[in-house]
Amino acid sequence: MRKFSKAELDALVAEVTVDAYGEYEQLGSFAVVIGDRLALPFETTVLGVTVTVTAIELNPSNQITARCRRGRYRQAIGILDLPVPTPPPDGREWVEAYRHWTS
């Protein structure tokens, strides 16, 4: 899996946050960009079970989550806690930029 340089991640963060004022607006911008640019749906494995990621959301607790589905079951998982599948979905760099921004 490709590792992004600090300079690449800084550039992505700058692109997302350029018009966002304050932490809350920046978080909202990340949620929108990840939701728009991460190729959905995709499959990943959570606790040994294959799930399908169907959406990205900003929840009421101000956390970006991935809506996961398996059969009739649904679960929201923090986007930074979600295992990255191999191969990773297109747009994964935006999640990595968000991870970089939070650190």
C-alpha positions in Angstrom: 0.0 0.0 0.0 1.3 3.4 -1.0 2.5 5.7 1.8 1.9 9.4 1.3 4.6 11.9 2.1 4.1 14.7 4.7 4.2 17.3 1.9 1.5 15.4 -0.1 -0.7 15.2 3.0 -0.2 18.8 3.9 -1.2 19.8 0.4 -4.4 17.7 0.6 -5.2 19.2 4.1 -4.7 22.7 2.7 -7.1 21.9 -0.2 -9.8 20.7 2.1 -9.5 23.5 4.7 -8.9 26.5 2.5 -12.3 28.0 2.9 -13.2 26.5 6.3 -12.9 28.7 9.3 -12.5 26.9 12.6 -12.1 23.3 13.6 -15.8 22.4 13.1 -16.0 23.8 9.6 -12.8 22.0 8.7 -14.2 18.7 10.1 -17.3 19.2 8.0 -15.2 19.9 4.9 -13.3 16.6 5.5 -16.6 14.7 5.8 -17.9 16.2 2.5 -14.6 15.6 0.6 -14.2 12.0 1.9 -17.8 11.3 1.1 -17.5 12.7 -2.4 -14.1 11.3 -3.3 -13.8 7.9 -1.6 -15.0 5.3 -4.1 -18.1 3.7 -2.6 -19.2 1.1 -2.0 -16.2 -1.1 -1.1 -15.6 -4.1 1.0 -13.3 -4.5 4.0 -13.0 -6.9 6.9 -14.0 -5.9 10.4 -13.3 -8.4 13.2 -13.0 -11.2 10.7 -16.2 -10.4 8.9 -16.6 -8.9 5.4 -18.7 -5.7 5.4 -19.6 -3.3 2.7 -19.0 0.4 3.3 -21.9 2.3 1.8 -21.6 5.9 3.0 -19.5 8.4 4.9 -21.3 10.5 7.5 -20.5 13.2 10.1 -22.4 11.9 13.2 -24.0 14.0 15.9 -20.8 13.5 18.1 -18.7 15.2 15.3 -17.0 12.0 14.2 -16.6 11.0 10.6 -17.9 7.5 10.3 -18.3 4.8 7.6 -21.7 3.2 7.4 -21.1 -0.5 7.1 -23.5 -3.2 6.0 -23.6 -7.0 6.2 -26.9 -8.5 5.3 -29.6 -6.9 7.4 -27.0 -5.6 9.9 -25.8 -2.0 9.9 -23.0 -0.4 11.9 -21.2 3.0 11.9 -17.4 2.7 12.4 -15.1 5.6 12.8 -13.3 6.2 9.5 -9.9 6.2 11.2 -10.7 2.8 12.8 -11.8 1.2 9.6 -9.3 -1.3 8.2 -8.1 -0.4 4.7 -8.7 -3.2 2.3 -6.2 -4.5 -0.3 -6.3 -3.0 -2.8 -7.5 0.2 -1.2 -10.4 2.1 -2.7 -9.8 5.1 -4.9 -9.8 8.3 -2.8 -8.1 6.7 0.2 -5.6 9.6 0.2 -8.4 11.9 1.6 -8.8 9.6 4.6 -5.0 9.7 5.1 -5.1 13.5 4.9 -7.8 13.5 7.6 -5.7 11.2 9.7 -2.8 13.6 9.3 -5.0 16.6 10.2 -6.2 14.9 13.4 -2.7 14.1 14.6 
